[in-house]
């Protein structure tokens, strides 16, 4: 059941960012301005997506407790 809830939250967030690609903040210390970081409501996960793509492209789904800079280091976003 928890997996279905997470899947549904990701799908809902995907629809939301498709309508409003710039809704989430950029983190310029981590990536270019086009890369956005959306926290999933009710879950400890962050969607990392490219707001300049049409439709926006989800690049990663990361647990918020992870060391995000270390995870993203060396990855071309």
GROMACS elastic network, one bead per residue, 0.5 to 0.9 nm:
[ bonds ]
;  ai    aj funct       b0    kb
    1     4     6  0.51972   500
    1     5     6  0.63079   500
    1     6     6  0.87452   500
    2     5     6  0.50552   500
    2     6     6  0.62312   500
    2     7     6  0.85883   500
    3     6     6  0.51109   500
    3     7     6  0.60874   500
    3     8     6  0.85474   500
    4     8     6  0.60490   500
    4     9     6  0.85053   500
    5     8     6  0.50923   500
    5     9     6  0.61156   500
    5    10     6  0.86306   500
    6     9     6  0.50011   500
    6    10     6  0.61725   500
    6    11     6  0.85756   500
    6    40     6  0.88053   500
    6    42     6  0.89948   500
    6    43     6  0.73286   500
    7    10     6  0.51876   500
    7    11     6  0.62073   500
    7    12     6  0.86317   500
    8    11     6  0.50114   500
    8    12     6  0.60503   500
    8    13     6  0.84951   500
    9    12     6  0.50754   500
    9    13     6  0.60675   500
    9    14     6  0.84703   500
    9    40     6  0.68520   500
    9    41     6  0.75654   500
    9    42     6  0.84558   500
    9    43     6  0.83015   500
   10    13     6  0.50603   500
   10    14     6  0.60410   500
   10    15     6  0.86931   500
   10    40     6  0.72756   500
   10    47     6  0.79985   500
   10    61     6  0.87617   500
   11    15     6  0.63466   500
   11    16     6  0.86638   500
   12    15     6  0.52067   500
   12    16     6  0.62607   500
   12    17     6  0.87855   500
   13    17     6  0.61408   500
   13    18     6  0.84641   500
   13    38     6  0.82362   500
   13    40     6  0.71697   500
   13    41     6  0.88134   500
   13    47     6  0.84079   500
   14    17     6  0.52829   500
   14    18     6  0.61129   500
   14    19     6  0.87821   500
   14    47     6  0.89440   500
   14    56     6  0.82579   500
   14    57     6  0.88252   500
   14    58     6  0.78165   500
   15    18     6  0.50532   500
   15    19     6  0.65114   500
   15    20     6  0.87347   500
   16    19     6  0.53223   500
   16    20     6  0.61173   500
   16    21     6  0.78077   500
   16    23     6  0.84672   500
   17    22     6  0.73641   500
   17    23     6  0.67615   500
   17    24     6  0.81475   500
   17    38     6  0.88612   500
   17    49     6  0.88899   500
   17    51     6  0.79578   500
   17    55     6  0.86620   500
   17    56     6  0.69193   500
   18    21     6  0.56761   500
   18    51     6  0.86596   500
   18    54     6  0.80732   500
   18    55     6  0.59182   500
   18    56     6  0.59860   500
   18    57     6  0.89649   500
   19    55     6  0.89112   500
   20    23     6  0.55324   500
   20    24     6  0.87665   500
   20    51     6  0.88541   500
   21    24     6  0.75549   500
   21    36     6  0.85203   500
   21    49     6  0.89697   500
   21    50     6  0.83480   500
   21    51     6  0.50419   500
   21    52     6  0.77072   500
   21    53     6  0.89011   500
   21    55     6  0.83777   500
   21    56     6  0.64543   500
   22    25     6  0.72994   500
   22    26     6  0.85025   500
   22    34     6  0.83836   500
   22    36     6  0.74250   500
   22    51     6  0.62054   500
   22    52     6  0.87688   500
   23    36     6  0.83391   500
   23    38     6  0.80578   500
   24    36     6  0.56124   500
   24    37     6  0.56853   500
   24    38     6  0.50961   500
   24    39     6  0.81869   500
   25    33     6  0.87827   500
   25    35     6  0.85454   500
   25    36     6  0.55228   500
   25    37     6  0.58348   500
   25    38     6  0.71348   500
   26    29     6  0.88831   500
   26    30     6  0.85612   500
   26    31     6  0.77016   500
   26    32     6  0.76245   500
   26    33     6  0.54706   500
   26    34     6  0.70712   500
   26    35     6  0.60102   500
   26    37     6  0.62431   500
   27    30     6  0.54999   500
   27    31     6  0.62195   500
   27    32     6  0.76517   500
   27    33     6  0.71371   500
   27    35     6  0.76761   500
   27    36     6  0.70039   500
   27    37     6  0.72957   500
   28    31     6  0.52260   500
   28    32     6  0.58095   500
   28    33     6  0.60789   500
   28    35     6  0.85874   500
   29    32     6  0.83155   500
   29    69     6  0.85467   500
   30    35     6  0.88906   500
   30    68     6  0.83661   500
   30    69     6  0.62427   500
   30    72     6  0.73574   500
   30    73     6  0.80768   500
   31    34     6  0.79977   500
   31    35     6  0.61395   500
   31    36     6  0.84254   500
   31    72     6  0.84830   500
   31    76     6  0.87961   500
   31    77     6  0.68548   500
   32    35     6  0.56763   500
   32    36     6  0.86363   500
   32    77     6  0.77664   500
   33    36     6  0.72324   500
   33    50     6  0.89617   500
   33    51     6  0.86994   500
   34    49     6  0.82165   500
   34    50     6  0.55862   500
   34    51     6  0.52632   500
   34    52     6  0.55940   500
   34    53     6  0.86649   500
   35    48     6  0.67865   500
   35    49     6  0.55476   500
   35    51     6  0.60604   500
   35    52     6  0.79190   500
   35    59     6  0.89382   500
   35    77     6  0.72861   500
   36    47     6  0.79229   500
   36    48     6  0.57067   500
   36    49     6  0.53581   500
   36    50     6  0.62634   500
   36    51     6  0.64920   500
   37    46     6  0.62395   500
   37    47     6  0.56699   500
   37    49     6  0.66616   500
   38    45     6  0.84645   500
   38    46     6  0.53903   500
   38    47     6  0.50337   500
   38    48     6  0.65631   500
   38    49     6  0.80634   500
   39    42     6  0.88551   500
   39    43     6  0.78358   500
   39    44     6  0.73702   500
   39    45     6  0.59678   500
   39    47     6  0.63416   500
   39    48     6  0.89274   500
   39    64     6  0.81464   500
   40    43     6  0.54481   500
   40    44     6  0.68093   500
   40    45     6  0.56483   500
   40    46     6  0.59368   500
   40    47     6  0.71817   500
   41    44     6  0.80349   500
   41    45     6  0.85173   500
   42    45     6  0.88213   500
   43    46     6  0.85160   500
   43    63     6  0.87867   500
   43    64     6  0.89151   500
   44    62     6  0.85316   500
   44    63     6  0.58121   500
   44    64     6  0.52787   500
   44    65     6  0.75051   500
   45    61     6  0.65607   500
   45    62     6  0.54429   500
   45    64     6  0.51250   500
   45    65     6  0.83704   500
   46    60     6  0.80597   500
   46    61     6  0.56992   500
   46    62     6  0.51850   500
   46    63     6  0.62283   500
   46    64     6  0.60543   500
   47    58     6  0.66698   500
   47    59     6  0.75774   500
   47    60     6  0.59709   500
   47    62     6  0.65407   500
   48    57     6  0.86575   500
   48    58     6  0.59252   500
   48    59     6  0.55061   500
   48    60     6  0.50550   500
   48    61     6  0.62450   500
   48    62     6  0.76145   500
   49    53     6  0.89431   500
   49    56     6  0.66141   500
   49    57     6  0.53813   500
   49    59     6  0.50229   500
   49    60     6  0.69161   500
   49    61     6  0.88385   500
   49    77     6  0.88602   500
   50    53     6  0.58872   500
   50    54     6  0.89971   500
   50    56     6  0.55190   500
   50    57     6  0.51943   500
   50    58     6  0.64607   500
   50    59     6  0.69822   500
   50    77     6  0.80022   500
   51    54     6  0.77544   500
   51    55     6  0.79886   500
   51    57     6  0.70405   500
   51    58     6  0.87844   500
   52    55     6  0.81201   500
   52    56     6  0.64089   500
   52    57     6  0.83823   500
   53    57     6  0.60557   500
   54    57     6  0.75431   500
   58    61     6  0.76978   500
   59    77     6  0.77589   500
   62    65     6  0.84713   500
   62    66     6  0.71893   500
   62    68     6  0.77862   500
   62    71     6  0.88027   500
   63    66     6  0.56534   500
   63    67     6  0.89997   500
   63    68     6  0.85873   500
   64    67     6  0.79621   500
   64    68     6  0.75955   500
   65    68     6  0.81067   500
   66    69     6  0.87491   500
   66    70     6  0.83863   500
   66    71     6  0.75499   500
   67    70     6  0.54039   500
   67    71     6  0.62208   500
   67    72     6  0.87333   500
   68    71     6  0.50488   500
   68    72     6  0.60965   500
   68    73     6  0.83994   500
   69    72     6  0.52182   500
   69    73     6  0.58411   500
   70    73     6  0.50954   500
   70    74     6  0.84882   500
   71    74     6  0.82559   500
   71    75     6  0.80636   500
   72    75     6  0.54012   500
   72    76     6  0.81489   500
   72    77     6  0.82403   500
   73    76     6  0.83628   500
